[in-house]
């Protein structure tokens, strides 16, 4: 291969440096590596940069705790709360945190798969410098990608994340969920299900196809396994139609026909299907029996996004009405299921819209990205209800960020401006 003239991009140094060799080792070996060997390889790489006492923490399903991943070469230890620990601060803030120890420094590095938070990589080093920190961040990103990829080949990572037993219905729905969060310069989303270990009928789905963000919020009637089966059919029908590039009304029709064909006439799912043009901020949606979404602007609820509703899918609602809203940069929209507002406060009346809006604005005032607002809100609502819920509940928050993204497809040439 010709290297070109001196000073041209083709003449740049291609020799393998120390950092590339370490990252390349992980990449080269990951293709055929059995999942159980990820832990010892991670420990080996960290040792090569002068680290020791390596731990990998994964997020529990209820998003309350970081649990240690067992494995050869990794230290055990106790689970760390997401709130109030350095590991949790690294996890929530997507930032490397450090703890001064006698004879060293403990580093906590977020494990990010894209922008979805997988967990935290922790290790101790004598006196880490900026090069060590940069390499640790990049290596942690690679570890996260490998963990997510290899989770398709093993149960061990799922088992490590569980703090208690999970119902069959919850198992089904968690296996269908997309990543709980996604952040791009143009748009960010985050969702949460509760009760995490027993959810049966509530689920969400989304996809970013070029400039269109597609979102579906689904709540199958009933509880447990029957509801989970209906929700599974509804999500499959939605994805099947969405991947055919059909319009919103046709997405509703696809779910409606699938539920009607597979279940008794008195079975149905409520749903909302939305799409947001991330280049213009125009959001369109179809509401098939759900509570109206809430529009937030400057961290306050401006109003509910009312629009004409249609019958739940499976009942046969005909051609649904498509509502529209022009968002402003920074606007957020909260979708939720009725399990949030129809739950009763312990020994009292229904939770209701007023309490939801109050807690939502409190969560927003604390600042942070959409995933922190959703997580903070969910846990506050659960606490308000006495730590229990009699129905499935779901929150899904969208933020239209409207920032340019093309720079992410460019690289900085060595010595270039």
Buried (B, 14 or more C-beta within 10 A) or exposed (E): EEEEEEEEEEEEEEEEEEBEEBBEBBEEEBEEBEBEBBBBBBBBBBEEBBBEBBBBBBBBBBBBBBBBBEBEBBBEEEBBEBEEBBBBBBBBEEEBBBEEEEEBBBBBBBBBBBBBBBBBBBBBBEEBEEEBBEBBBBBBBBBBBBBBBBBEEEEBBBEBBBBEEBBEBBEBBBEBEBBBBBBBBBBBBBBBBBBBBBBBBBBBBBBBEEEBBBBBBBBBBBBBBBBBBBBBBBBBBBBBBBEEEBEBBBBBBBBBBBBBEBBEEEBBBBBBBBBBBBEEBBBBBBBBBBBBBBBBEEBEBEEBBEBEBBBBBBBBBEEBBBBEBEBEEEBBBBBBBBBBBBBBEEEEEEBBBEBBBBBBBBBBEEEEBBBBBBBBBBBBBBEBBEEEBEBBBBBBBBBBBBEEEEEEEEEEEEEEE
